[in-house]
Amino acid sequence: MRWDAPSLTIRTEFFKPEKGQYLHPQWDPKHPAKRVNRVITHLEAARLQDFPEDFEWCGSKSEIAKQIGNAVPVGLASAVAKQIKRALT
């Protein structure tokens, strides 16, 4: 992942470091040139999917990751729904 590029598609196994592509581009505050790769958190993945920060999740971490990864981003769902409503009226 990169700060200056759009996010990758969030999939259900984003929290596994062996997936590689979901590493947060965090820097070591003591050494800004050093990158400290870590997997993104469930909250970060949910925010990338456009869920509000206070959204309440149910289940284990693995079940929540599936919910996040299988979700259609909120903004995309809203835009599609508006177009469908417009076409039906």
C-alpha positions as CSV (number, residue, x, y, z in Angstrom):
1,M,0.0,0.0,0.0
2,R,1.1,3.6,-0.6
3,W,0.2,6.9,0.9
4,D,0.0,8.5,-2.6
5,A,-2.0,5.9,-4.4
6,P,-5.6,4.5,-4.2
7,S,-6.1,1.6,-1.9
8,L,-6.1,-1.9,-3.1
9,T,-9.3,-3.8,-3.0
10,I,-9.9,-5.0,0.5
11,R,-10.2,-8.7,0.6
12,T,-11.2,-11.0,3.5
13,E,-7.6,-12.0,4.5
14,F,-6.2,-8.5,4.6
15,F,-4.9,-9.1,8.2
16,K,-2.5,-11.9,7.2
17,P,1.0,-10.6,6.7
18,E,1.8,-13.3,4.2
19,K,-0.6,-11.7,1.8
20,G,1.9,-8.9,1.5
21,Q,-0.1,-6.4,-0.4
22,Y,-1.9,-5.2,2.7
23,L,1.1,-3.8,4.5
24,H,0.6,-0.3,5.9
25,P,3.3,2.1,4.7
26,Q,4.1,3.3,8.3
27,W,7.4,5.0,9.1
28,D,9.5,4.8,12.2
29,P,9.1,8.2,13.9
30,K,12.7,8.1,15.1
31,H,14.0,7.2,11.6
32,P,11.5,8.7,9.0
33,A,13.5,7.1,6.1
34,K,12.8,3.6,7.6
35,R,9.6,1.9,6.7
36,V,7.9,-0.2,9.3
37,N,5.6,-2.6,7.4
38,R,2.7,-4.0,9.4
39,V,-0.6,-5.4,8.3
40,I,-3.5,-2.9,8.3
41,T,-5.9,-3.2,11.2
42,H,-9.5,-4.1,11.0
43,L,-10.5,-0.5,11.7
44,E,-8.2,0.7,8.9
45,A,-9.7,-1.8,6.5
46,A,-13.2,-0.8,7.5
47,R,-12.4,2.9,7.0
48,L,-11.0,2.1,3.5
49,Q,-14.3,0.4,2.8
50,D,-16.0,3.7,3.9
51,F,-17.6,2.3,7.1
52,P,-18.0,4.9,9.9
53,E,-15.4,4.7,12.6
54,D,-18.1,3.9,15.2
55,F,-19.6,1.0,13.3
56,E,-20.2,-1.9,15.6
57,W,-18.9,-5.3,14.4
58,C,-20.0,-8.7,15.7
59,G,-18.0,-12.0,15.7
60,S,-14.4,-13.1,15.9
61,K,-11.6,-11.1,14.2
62,S,-11.7,-13.6,11.3
63,E,-15.5,-13.2,11.0
64,I,-15.2,-9.5,11.1
65,A,-12.5,-9.5,8.4
66,K,-14.8,-11.5,6.2
67,Q,-17.6,-9.0,6.7
68,I,-15.2,-6.1,5.9
69,G,-13.7,-7.9,2.9
70,N,-17.0,-9.0,1.4
71,A,-18.7,-5.6,1.8
72,V,-19.4,-3.3,-1.0
73,P,-17.9,0.1,0.0
74,V,-20.6,2.3,1.5
75,G,-20.1,5.2,-1.0
76,L,-20.2,2.9,-4.0
77,A,-23.4,1.2,-2.7
78,S,-25.0,4.6,-2.1
79,A,-24.1,5.8,-5.6
80,V,-25.5,2.7,-7.3
81,A,-28.7,2.9,-5.2
82,K,-29.2,6.5,-6.2
83,Q,-28.9,5.6,-9.9
84,I,-31.3,2.7,-9.5
85,K,-33.8,4.9,-7.7
86,R,-33.4,7.6,-10.4
87,A,-34.0,5.0,-13.2
88,L,-37.2,3.7,-11.4
89,T,-38.8,7.1,-10.9
